[in-house]
Amino acid sequence: MEIEIQGMPQSIKSRYQTKTKSCKAELNRLKKASVSIFFFSSCVSAQEVLQKDLLATSARSDLLSSSASPSDDPYSSAASDRTRLLAGTTILEDSSRRLEEAEGIALETEQVGADTLRALRMQRDQLVNSQNTLREADGSIDRASGTLKKMVRRWV
């Protein structure tokens, strides 16, 4: 759009430049807002992500608050430690699963890139072969033209 605006008459150019800038700003704002939701949308819904983040935050705050004010009852501390460990394990497993999914996507993307490069290489080879064939044909045409000129000179 910016390239098109450069070729517009000055009388309407500023109006479209302003509109383009506002659209870009809106697009950037929406991109920033949707990045985290987009990344997790293939795995889990945004609501589940928010719930897990809330769980992780509460687990962190529990961990920090228990270390700041130690309890006199050793049994309640062990139970809360176990709960925190289980919550941490759940979060770790979820993160590991997401990493594995991201790795799978990266491998798939790499495979698509390799296939694309192979196809481009084949096309390049075809173009080079076509170019060589055209050069040979051009040389043959030049030789034929020379032969015809000689024949015309001898005939005349």
C-alpha positions in Angstrom: 0.0 0.0 0.0 2.8 2.4 0.8 4.2 1.9 -2.7 0.8 2.7 -4.2 0.5 5.8 -2.1 3.8 7.1 -3.5 2.3 7.2 -7.0 -0.9 9.0 -5.9 -1.6 12.7 -6.6 -0.5 15.0 -3.7 -4.2 16.1 -3.1 -5.3 12.6 -1.8 -1.9 11.2 -0.7 -2.0 12.6 2.8 -5.4 11.1 3.5 -4.3 7.6 2.5 -1.0 7.9 4.4 -2.9 8.7 7.6 -5.2 5.8 7.0 -2.3 3.5 6.4 -0.5 4.5 9.5 -3.6 4.0 11.7 -4.2 0.6 10.1 -0.6 -0.4 10.8 -0.9 0.8 14.4 -4.1 -1.2 14.9 -2.5 -4.3 13.3 0.5 -4.1 15.6 -1.8 -3.7 18.6 -3.8 -6.7 17.6 -0.7 -8.8 16.9 0.7 -8.1 20.4 -2.7 -9.0 21.9 -3.0 -12.2 20.0 0.5 -13.6 20.1 0.2 -15.6 23.3 -3.3 -16.8 22.5 -2.3 -17.8 19.0 0.7 -19.9 20.2 -1.4 -21.9 22.6 -4.6 -22.1 20.5 -3.4 -25.4 18.8 -2.7 -27.0 22.2 -5.3 -25.6 24.7 -7.8 -22.9 24.9 -6.8 -19.5 26.2 -9.0 -20.0 29.3 -7.1 -23.2 30.2 -3.8 -21.3 29.8 -5.0 -18.5 32.1 -6.1 -21.1 34.7 -2.7 -22.8 34.6 -1.0 -19.5 34.9 -3.1 -18.7 37.9 -2.3 -22.1 39.4 1.4 -21.5 38.8 1.2 -18.1 40.3 -0.6 -19.3 43.4 1.8 -22.2 43.8 4.7 -19.7 43.6 3.1 -17.4 46.2 2.4 -20.4 48.5 6.0 -21.4 48.2 7.3 -17.9 49.0 4.8 -17.3 51.8 5.5 -20.7 53.5 9.3 -20.0 53.5 8.7 -16.5 54.9 6.6 -17.8 57.9 7.5 -21.3 58.8 4.9 -23.3 60.6 5.4 -25.1 63.9 3.4 -28.1 62.8 5.7 -30.4 60.8 2.9 -32.5 59.3 1.0 -29.6 57.7 4.2 -28.4 56.1 4.8 -31.9 54.6 1.3 -31.9 53.1 1.6 -28.4 51.6 5.1 -29.4 50.3 3.6 -32.4 48.6 0.8 -30.3 47.1 3.3 -27.8 45.8 5.4 -30.6 44.4 2.4 -32.1 42.6 1.4 -28.7 41.2 5.0 -28.1 40.0 5.1 -31.6 38.5 1.9 -30.9 36.6 3.2 -27.6 35.3 6.5 -29.2 34.3 4.7 -32.0 32.4 2.5 -29.5 30.6 5.5 -27.4 29.7 7.3 -30.6 28.5 4.3 -31.5 26.3 4.2 -28.1 24.8 7.9 -28.2 24.1 7.5 -31.6 22.4 4.7 -30.2 20.2 6.8 -27.2 19.3 9.7 -29.5 18.4 7.4 -31.5 16.2 6.2 -28.4 14.4 9.8 -27.3 14.0 10.8 -30.6 12.4 7.8 -30.5 10.1 8.7 -27.0 9.1 12.2 -28.1 8.4 11.0 -31.0 6.3 8.8 -28.6 4.2 11.8 -26.3 3.7 14.0 -29.2 2.6 11.3 -30.3 0.1 11.0 -26.8 -1.2 14.7 -26.5 -1.7 14.8 -29.8 -3.6 12.0 -28.6 -5.8 13.8 -25.3 -6.5 17.0 -27.2 -7.3 15.2 -29.4 -9.8 13.6 -26.3 -11.4 17.1 -24.6 -11.6 18.5 -27.7 -13.3 15.6 -27.7 -15.8 16.2 -24.0 -16.5 20.0 -24.5 -17.0 19.2 -27.5 -19.4 16.7 -25.4 -21.3 19.3 -22.5 -21.6 21.9 -25.0 -23.0 19.4 -26.4 -25.5 18.5 -22.9 -26.6 22.2 -22.0 -27.1 22.7 -25.2 -29.1 19.6 -24.4 -31.2 20.9 -20.8 -31.7 24.3 -22.2 -32.9 22.5 -24.6 -35.3 20.4 -21.7 -36.7 23.5 -19.6 -37.2 25.2 -22.5 -39.1 22.1 -23.1 -41.2 21.8 -19.4 -42.0 25.5 -19.4 -43.1 24.9 -22.5 -45.2 21.8 -20.9 -46.8 23.8 -17.7 -47.6 26.5 -19.7 -49.3 23.9 -21.6 -51.3 22.3 -18.3 -52.4 25.7 -16.9 -53.4 26.6 -19.9 -55.4 23.2 -20.0 -57.1 23.3 -16.3 -58.1 
